């Protein structure tokens, strides 16, 4: 669970700036599953797929599991760094 402002900003920026990828995807198990609760109490589920070597990643929203949401490079790197840091602690 992430509650600090800096981590939440990284997640918020990553989700807000995704680029929708055309077509449908069929992928395996995600690296992480996330539940996001917005300020208005709306809840959304996401699967995060992250390659920690290349720091490339994408999201798939639970409510539309065939559509890939590509993370922008900057956001993907920030997210990979945050998650890598947490794994090492």
N, CA, C and O atoms as a GROMACS GRO file, in nm:
protein
  356
    1UNK      N    1   0.085  -0.118   0.000
    1UNK     CA    2   0.000   0.000   0.000
    1UNK      C    3   0.089   0.123   0.000
    1UNK      O    4   0.180   0.135   0.082
    2UNK      N    5   0.062   0.213  -0.090
    2UNK     CA    6   0.136   0.338  -0.097
    2UNK      C    7   0.044   0.451  -0.052
    2UNK      O    8  -0.068   0.466  -0.101
    3UNK      N    9   0.092   0.530   0.042
    3UNK     CA   10   0.012   0.641   0.092
    3UNK      C   11   0.087   0.773   0.090
    3UNK      O   12   0.026   0.879   0.105
    4UNK      N   13   0.220   0.769   0.071
    4UNK     CA   14   0.295   0.895   0.071
    4UNK      C   15   0.270   0.971  -0.058
    4UNK      O   16   0.248   0.911  -0.164
    5UNK      N   17   0.274   1.100  -0.049
    5UNK     CA   18   0.238   1.188  -0.161
    5UNK      C   19   0.326   1.164  -0.284
    5UNK      O   20   0.275   1.161  -0.396
    6UNK      N   21   0.456   1.146  -0.264
    6UNK     CA   22   0.547   1.127  -0.378
    6UNK      C   23   0.514   1.000  -0.457
    6UNK      O   24   0.508   1.004  -0.580
    7UNK      N   25   0.492   0.890  -0.387
    7UNK     CA   26   0.457   0.764  -0.455
    7UNK      C   27   0.322   0.774  -0.524
    7UNK      O   28   0.307   0.729  -0.638
    8UNK      N   29   0.225   0.834  -0.456
    8UNK     CA   30   0.093   0.850  -0.516
    8UNK      C   31   0.100   0.935  -0.643
    8UNK      O   32   0.029   0.909  -0.739
    9UNK      N   33   0.186   1.036  -0.644
    9UNK     CA   34   0.201   1.121  -0.761
    9UNK      C   35   0.259   1.042  -0.878
    9UNK      O   36   0.219   1.062  -0.992
   10UNK      N   37   0.353   0.952  -0.850
   10UNK     CA   38   0.411   0.868  -0.956
   10UNK      C   39   0.303   0.780  -1.017
   10UNK      O   40   0.293   0.770  -1.140
   11UNK      N   41   0.221   0.716  -0.934
   11UNK     CA   42   0.112   0.633  -0.985
   11UNK      C   43   0.010   0.717  -1.062
   11UNK      O   44  -0.035   0.678  -1.170
   12UNK      N   45  -0.026   0.832  -1.006
   12UNK     CA   46  -0.126   0.919  -1.070
   12UNK      C   47  -0.078   0.965  -1.208
   12UNK      O   48  -0.153   0.960  -1.305
   13UNK      N   49   0.046   1.011  -1.215
   13UNK     CA   50   0.101   1.056  -1.343
   13UNK      C   51   0.105   0.942  -1.446
   13UNK      O   52   0.074   0.962  -1.563
   14UNK      N   53   0.144   0.823  -1.400
   14UNK     CA   54   0.152   0.709  -1.490
   14UNK      C   55   0.014   0.674  -1.547
   14UNK      O   56   0.001   0.651  -1.667
   15UNK      N   57  -0.086   0.671  -1.463
   15UNK     CA   58  -0.222   0.636  -1.508
   15UNK      C   59  -0.281   0.745  -1.595
   15UNK      O   60  -0.345   0.716  -1.696
   16UNK      N   61  -0.259   0.868  -1.557
   16UNK     CA   62  -0.318   0.982  -1.629
   16UNK      C   63  -0.259   1.001  -1.768
   16UNK      O   64  -0.326   1.054  -1.857
   17UNK      N   65  -0.135   0.959  -1.791
   17UNK     CA   66  -0.068   0.988  -1.918
   17UNK      C   67  -0.051   0.866  -2.009
   17UNK      O   68   0.025   0.872  -2.106
   18UNK      N   69  -0.120   0.757  -1.980
   18UNK     CA   70  -0.105   0.638  -2.065
   18UNK      C   71  -0.150   0.667  -2.208
   18UNK      O   72  -0.229   0.758  -2.234
   19UNK      N   73  -0.097   0.588  -2.298
   19UNK     CA   74  -0.134   0.598  -2.439
   19UNK      C   75  -0.207   0.468  -2.476
   19UNK      O   76  -0.151   0.359  -2.464
   20UNK      N   77  -0.331   0.481  -2.520
   20UNK     CA   78  -0.409   0.363  -2.559
   20UNK      C   79  -0.347   0.301  -2.684
   20UNK      O   80  -0.313   0.371  -2.779
   21UNK      N   81  -0.333   0.170  -2.681
   21UNK     CA   82  -0.276   0.096  -2.794
   21UNK      C   83  -0.390   0.033  -2.872
   21UNK      O   84  -0.479  -0.028  -2.813
   22UNK      N   85  -0.387   0.048  -3.002
   22UNK     CA   86  -0.493  -0.009  -3.086
   22UNK      C   87  -0.489  -0.161  -3.083
   22UNK      O   88  -0.384  -0.222  -3.065
   23UNK      N   89  -0.605  -0.220  -3.101
   23UNK     CA   90  -0.616  -0.364  -3.106
   23UNK      C   91  -0.636  -0.426  -2.969
   23UNK      O   92  -0.643  -0.356  -2.867
   24UNK      N   93  -0.645  -0.556  -2.969
   24UNK     CA   94  -0.665  -0.632  -2.846
   24UNK      C   95  -0.537  -0.704  -2.809
   24UNK      O   96  -0.454  -0.736  -2.894
   25UNK      N   97  -0.522  -0.729  -2.680
   25UNK     CA   98  -0.404  -0.802  -2.633
   25UNK      C   99  -0.447  -0.926  -2.556
   25UNK      O  100  -0.558  -0.933  -2.502
   26UNK      N  101  -0.359  -1.021  -2.554
   26UNK     CA  102  -0.377  -1.143  -2.476
   26UNK      C  103  -0.244  -1.168  -2.407
   26UNK      O  104  -0.149  -1.215  -2.470
   27UNK      N  105  -0.238  -1.137  -2.278
   27UNK     CA  106  -0.112  -1.146  -2.205
   27UNK      C  107  -0.127  -1.241  -2.087
   27UNK      O  108  -0.237  -1.280  -2.049
   28UNK      N  109  -0.014  -1.277  -2.029
   28UNK     CA  110  -0.013  -1.366  -1.914
   28UNK      C  111  -0.037  -1.292  -1.784
   28UNK      O  112  -0.099  -1.186  -1.781
   29UNK      N  113   0.012  -1.351  -1.677
   29UNK     CA  114  -0.006  -1.294  -1.543
   29UNK      C  115   0.070  -1.161  -1.531
   29UNK      O  116   0.182  -1.149  -1.580
   30UNK      N  117   0.009  -1.062  -1.467
   30UNK     CA  118   0.076  -0.933  -1.450
   30UNK      C  119   0.186  -0.939  -1.345
   30UNK      O  120   0.191  -1.030  -1.263
   31UNK      N  121   0.273  -0.840  -1.350
   31UNK     CA  122   0.376  -0.825  -1.248
   31UNK      C  123   0.312  -0.785  -1.116
   31UNK      O  124   0.350  -0.834  -1.010
   32UNK      N  125   0.213  -0.695  -1.124
   32UNK     CA  126   0.139  -0.647  -1.007
   32UNK      C  127  -0.008  -0.629  -1.044
   32UNK      O  128  -0.042  -0.605  -1.160
   33UNK      N  129  -0.093  -0.640  -0.944
   33UNK     CA  130  -0.233  -0.600  -0.957
   33UNK      C  131  -0.252  -0.482  -0.862
   33UNK      O  132  -0.207  -0.485  -0.748
   34UNK      N  133  -0.318  -0.379  -0.911
   34UNK     CA  134  -0.336  -0.258  -0.832
   34UNK      C  135  -0.482  -0.225  -0.818
   34UNK      O  136  -0.561  -0.243  -0.911
   35UNK      N  137  -0.517  -0.175  -0.703
   35UNK     CA  138  -0.649  -0.118  -0.680
   35UNK      C  139  -0.626   0.029  -0.648
   35UNK      O  140  -0.556   0.062  -0.552
   36UNK      N  141  -0.687   0.115  -0.726
   36UNK     CA  142  -0.670   0.259  -0.709
   36UNK      C  143  -0.802   0.316  -0.659
   36UNK      O  144  -0.908   0.294  -0.718
   37UNK      N  145  -0.795   0.388  -0.549
   37UNK     CA  146  -0.912   0.456  -0.495
   37UNK      C  147  -0.891   0.606  -0.516
   37UNK      O  148  -0.800   0.664  -0.458
   38UNK      N  149  -0.976   0.666  -0.596
   38UNK     CA  150  -0.966   0.808  -0.627
   38UNK      C  151  -1.027   0.891  -0.516
   38UNK      O  152  -1.098   0.840  -0.430
   39UNK      N  153  -0.998   1.021  -0.518
   39UNK     CA  154  -1.047   1.113  -0.416
   39UNK      C  155  -1.200   1.112  -0.406
   39UNK      O  156  -1.256   1.135  -0.299
   40UNK      N  157  -1.268   1.086  -0.518
   40UNK     CA  158  -1.414   1.083  -0.518
   40UNK      C  159  -1.469   0.945  -0.477
   40UNK      O  160  -1.588   0.918  -0.493
   41UNK      N  161  -1.382   0.859  -0.424
   41UNK     CA  162  -1.414   0.724  -0.376
   41UNK      C  163  -1.436   0.622  -0.487
   41UNK      O  164  -1.467   0.507  -0.459
   42UNK      N  165  -1.421   0.662  -0.613
   42UNK     CA  166  -1.430   0.568  -0.723
   42UNK      C  167  -1.310   0.473  -0.716
   42UNK      O  168  -1.198   0.516  -0.689
   43UNK      N  169  -1.334   0.346  -0.739
   43UNK     CA  170  -1.230   0.245  -0.732
   43UNK      C  171  -1.210   0.184  -0.870
   43UNK      O  172  -1.306   0.151  -0.939
   44UNK      N  173  -1.083   0.169  -0.910
   44UNK     CA  174  -1.050   0.108  -1.039
   44UNK      C  175  -0.938   0.006  -1.017
   44UNK      O  176  -0.847   0.029  -0.938
   45UNK      N  177  -0.948  -0.104  -1.087
   45UNK     CA  178  -0.845  -0.207  -1.080
   45UNK      C  179  -0.758  -0.204  -1.206
   45UNK      O  180  -0.809  -0.183  -1.316
   46UNK      N  181  -0.630  -0.226  -1.188
   46UNK     CA  182  -0.536  -0.230  -1.300
   46UNK      C  183  -0.442  -0.348  -1.282
   46UNK      O  184  -0.410  -0.387  -1.170
   47UNK      N  185  -0.398  -0.403  -1.394
   47UNK     CA  186  -0.287  -0.497  -1.394
   47UNK      C  187  -0.168  -0.422  -1.450
   47UNK      O  188  -0.179  -0.355  -1.553
   48UNK      N  189  -0.055  -0.432  -1.383
   48UNK     CA  190   0.067  -0.367  -1.427
   48UNK      C  191   0.165  -0.472  -1.475
   48UNK      O  192   0.194  -0.569  -1.405
   49UNK      N  193   0.215  -0.453  -1.594
   49UNK     CA  194   0.316  -0.540  -1.652
   49UNK      C  195   0.444  -0.458  -1.663
   49UNK      O  196   0.446  -0.356  -1.733
   50UNK      N  197   0.550  -0.500  -1.594
   50UNK     CA  198   0.673  -0.422  -1.589
   50UNK      C  199   0.793  -0.510  -1.618
   50UNK      O  200   0.807  -0.618  -1.560
   51UNK      N  201   0.879  -0.464  -1.708
   51UNK     CA  202   1.008  -0.528  -1.733
   51UNK      C  203   1.111  -0.443  -1.659
   51UNK      O  204   1.141  -0.332  -1.701
   52UNK      N  205   1.163  -0.495  -1.549
   52UNK     CA  206   1.253  -0.416  -1.467
   52UNK      C  207   1.391  -0.396  -1.530
   52UNK      O  208   1.464  -0.304  -1.491
   53UNK      N  209   1.427  -0.479  -1.626
   53UNK     CA  210   1.556  -0.460  -1.695
   53UNK      C  211   1.550  -0.340  -1.788
   53UNK      O  212   1.640  -0.257  -1.788
   54UNK      N  213   1.445  -0.331  -1.868
   54UNK     CA  214   1.432  -0.222  -1.964
   54UNK      C  215   1.354  -0.104  -1.908
   54UNK      O  216   1.355   0.005  -1.965
   55UNK      N  217   1.286  -0.126  -1.796
   55UNK     CA  218   1.198  -0.027  -1.733
   55UNK      C  219   1.084   0.015  -1.825
   55UNK      O  220   1.039   0.130  -1.822
   56UNK      N  221   1.040  -0.078  -1.906
   56UNK     CA  222   0.922  -0.058  -1.991
   56UNK      C  223   0.804  -0.124  -1.924
   56UNK      O  224   0.816  -0.229  -1.862
   57UNK      N  225   0.687  -0.060  -1.939
   57UNK     CA  226   0.570  -0.119  -1.878
   57UNK      C  227   0.442  -0.073  -1.943
   57UNK      O  228   0.438   0.023  -2.019
   58UNK      N  229   0.336  -0.146  -1.910
   58UNK     CA  230   0.203  -0.108  -1.956
   58UNK      C  231   0.100  -0.152  -1.854
   58UNK      O  232   0.126  -0.237  -1.769
   59UNK      N  233  -0.016  -0.092  -1.864
   59UNK     CA  234  -0.128  -0.122  -1.775
   59UNK      C  235  -0.241  -0.184  -1.856
   59UNK      O  236  -0.253  -0.161  -1.976
   60UNK      N  237  -0.323  -0.260  -1.788
   60UNK     CA  238  -0.450  -0.307  -1.843
   60UNK      C  239  -0.554  -0.282  -1.735
   60UNK      O  240  -0.542  -0.331  -1.622
   61UNK      N  241  -0.656  -0.206  -1.770
   61UNK     CA  242  -0.763  -0.176  -1.675
   61UNK      C  243  -0.853  -0.298  -1.661
   61UNK      O  244  -0.890  -0.360  -1.760
   62UNK      N  245  -0.887  -0.332  -1.539
   62UNK     CA  246  -0.967  -0.451  -1.513
   62UNK      C  247  -1.101  -0.447  -1.586
   62UNK      O  248  -1.152  -0.551  -1.627
   63UNK      N  249  -1.158  -0.329  -1.602
   63UNK     CA  250  -1.288  -0.318  -1.666
   63UNK      C  251  -1.280  -0.329  -1.818
   63UNK      O  252  -1.384  -0.333  -1.885
   64UNK      N  253  -1.160  -0.335  -1.875
   64UNK     CA  254  -1.142  -0.349  -2.019
   64UNK      C  255  -1.014  -0.427  -2.044
   64UNK      O  256  -0.914  -0.371  -2.090
   65UNK      N  257  -1.018  -0.556  -2.014
   65UNK     CA  258  -0.898  -0.637  -2.009
   65UNK      C  259  -0.834  -0.671  -2.144
   65UNK      O  260  -0.730  -0.737  -2.147
   66UNK      N  261  -0.893  -0.628  -2.253
   66UNK     CA  262  -0.832  -0.655  -2.383
   66UNK      C  263  -0.756  -0.535  -2.438
   66UNK      O  264  -0.693  -0.545  -2.543
   67UNK      N  265  -0.761  -0.423  -2.369
   67UNK     CA  266  -0.697  -0.300  -2.417
   67UNK      C  267  -0.572  -0.268  -2.336
   67UNK      O  268  -0.577  -0.257  -2.213
   68UNK      N  269  -0.460  -0.254  -2.407
   68UNK     CA  270  -0.334  -0.221  -2.343
   68UNK      C  271  -0.319  -0.069  -2.334
   68UNK      O  272  -0.350   0.004  -2.428
   69UNK      N  273  -0.270  -0.024  -2.220
   69UNK     CA  274  -0.244   0.117  -2.196
   69UNK      C  275  -0.093   0.132  -2.175
   69UNK      O  276  -0.040   0.094  -2.071
   70UNK      N  277  -0.025   0.186  -2.274
   70UNK     CA  278   0.121   0.196  -2.272
   70UNK      C  279   0.165   0.311  -2.181
   70UNK      O  280   0.116   0.423  -2.194
   71UNK      N  281   0.257   0.282  -2.091
   71UNK     CA  282   0.311   0.385  -2.004
   71UNK      C  283   0.412   0.468  -2.081
   71UNK      O  284   0.492   0.414  -2.157
   72UNK      N  285   0.409   0.597  -2.063
   72UNK     CA  286   0.509   0.685  -2.124
   72UNK      C  287   0.645   0.654  -2.061
   72UNK      O  288   0.652   0.612  -1.945
   73UNK      N  289   0.752   0.673  -2.136
   73UNK     CA  290   0.886   0.634  -2.090
   73UNK      C  291   0.920   0.690  -1.952
   73UNK      O  292   0.963   0.615  -1.864
   74UNK      N  293   0.901   0.819  -1.932
   74UNK     CA  294   0.935   0.882  -1.805
   74UNK      C  295   0.856   0.817  -1.690
   74UNK      O  296   0.912   0.786  -1.585
   75UNK      N  297   0.727   0.797  -1.712
   75UNK     CA  298   0.642   0.739  -1.608
   75UNK      C  299   0.678   0.594  -1.581
   75UNK      O  300   0.677   0.550  -1.466
   76UNK      N  301   0.711   0.521  -1.685
   76UNK     CA  302   0.747   0.381  -1.670
   76UNK      C  303   0.876   0.367  -1.588
   76UNK      O  304   0.885   0.281  -1.502
   77UNK      N  305   0.974   0.452  -1.616
   77UNK     CA  306   1.099   0.449  -1.542
   77UNK      C  307   1.076   0.485  -1.395
   77UNK      O  308   1.128   0.418  -1.306
   78UNK      N  309   0.998   0.590  -1.370
   78UNK     CA  310   0.969   0.630  -1.232
   78UNK      C  311   0.897   0.519  -1.156
   78UNK      O  312   0.929   0.492  -1.040
   79UNK      N  313   0.803   0.455  -1.221
   79UNK     CA  314   0.728   0.347  -1.157
   79UNK      C  315   0.818   0.226  -1.131
   79UNK      O  316   0.812   0.166  -1.024
   80UNK      N  317   0.901   0.190  -1.228
   80UNK     CA  318   0.994   0.078  -1.211
   80UNK      C  319   1.091   0.106  -1.096
   80UNK      O  320   1.119   0.018  -1.015
   81UNK      N  321   1.141   0.229  -1.089
   81UNK     CA  322   1.233   0.265  -0.981
   81UNK      C  323   1.164   0.259  -0.845
   81UNK      O  324   1.221   0.208  -0.748
   82UNK      N  325   1.042   0.308  -0.838
   82UNK     CA  326   0.968   0.304  -0.712
   82UNK      C  327   0.944   0.160  -0.668
   82UNK      O  328   0.968   0.126  -0.552
   83UNK      N  329   0.898   0.076  -0.758
   83UNK     CA  330   0.867  -0.062  -0.723
   83UNK      C  331   0.994  -0.141  -0.693
   83UNK      O  332   0.993  -0.229  -0.606
   84UNK      N  333   1.104  -0.111  -0.762
   84UNK     CA  334   1.231  -0.179  -0.735
   84UNK      C  335   1.282  -0.142  -0.596
   84UNK      O  336   1.334  -0.226  -0.523
   85UNK      N  337   1.268  -0.015  -0.561
   85UNK     CA  338   1.312   0.033  -0.430
   85UNK      C  339   1.235  -0.039  -0.320
   85UNK      O  340   1.294  -0.082  -0.220
   86UNK      N  341   1.105  -0.053  -0.338
   86UNK     CA  342   1.023  -0.119  -0.238
   86UNK      C  343   1.059  -0.266  -0.225
   86UNK      O  344   1.056  -0.322  -0.115
   87UNK      N  345   1.092  -0.330  -0.338
   87UNK     CA  346   1.127  -0.472  -0.334
   87UNK      C  347   1.257  -0.495  -0.259
   87UNK      O  348   1.275  -0.600  -0.198
   88UNK      N  349   1.350  -0.397  -0.264
   88UNK     CA  350   1.480  -0.411  -0.198
   88UNK      C  351   1.471  -0.386  -0.049
   88UNK      O  352   1.551  -0.442   0.027
   89UNK      N  353   1.376  -0.304  -0.004
   89UNK     CA  354   1.366  -0.267   0.139
   89UNK      C  355   1.331  -0.385   0.226
   89UNK      O  356   1.319  -0.370   0.348
   0.00000   0.00000   0.00000
